[in-house]
Amino acid sequence: MTRKSLKALKFALAISCVILLPVAYLAYRANEIERLSQIAHRPSTEVVSVNEIGQFKGDAANMALLAVALDPNADQSNRIAAIKILTSRTNTDVSGPLSRLMQPHNGLDLRRAVSDSLQRTSCSSECVERILQYEERMWFGEKNFEDYHKISGDIKWGSDQIEKEQNQLHSQLDLILIREASTTVRYLTDIYGLGNAFPSDFAVDLVGRLKITVACPLLRRSWEGSAHNMQVQQKLQNTITSLNCP
């Protein structure tokens, strides 16, 4: 083999390495994320697998973390760890899927992790809708997961600590709805009838409690439309007065 052909061969091998190494890494990365994901989905496994997934960047790792967070069969510590890692990735909006976890049957620690996340990131339209659904269920008096365990005494915290944690969670959710006031009012209009002659009592109470003054024109419109129903009109008038609506 001549020196010229040997040089050409070395050059070709170098080019092959440049092309094949990234391909090999991507294959390794995909296999590793899949392997760690299978571990993370198992009940009662260590958080280390979730943290290792978090070392990888990109959509595949994000989707793997989100799948763990949403998996009701995964260990709660893994789900919370996945939520925290996703929240740290500011270029990734997973507020919609994560907000689906804001349900009374989920544990308080998990709901707090979600509310912490949504307070520090953007909250999509789906996110606002899910928060409103959760707050409506609480408004109607539904119990959360921990409330049933509190009654039976089968829970790690005392009643005072539970109430404190719940109040902090609801304060965070309220602040998110205030921050996303325009989207909040849109859903209160489209789904809860604000601006209609017979709006949901929940909607009227919410805008009054959160001092959402941009809802004043809708409250006024509802008040005008409910002139024949004094009970509805009185509730609306109380909220209009509390907001100092013009």
Secondary structure, DSSP 8 states (H G I E B T S, - for coil): --HHHHHHHHHHHHHHHHHHHHHHHHHHHHHHHHHHHHHHTSTT--THHHHHHTTS-SHHHHHHHHHHHH-TTS-HHHHHHHHHHHHH-TT---HHHHHTT--TTS-HHHHHHHHHHHHHS---HHHHHHHHHHHHHHHTT---HHHHHHHHT-SSS-HHHHHHHHHHHHHHHHHHHHHTHHHHHHHHHHTT-TTSSS--HHHHHHHHHTT-GGGHHHHHHHHHHTTT-HHHHHHHHHHHHHTT--
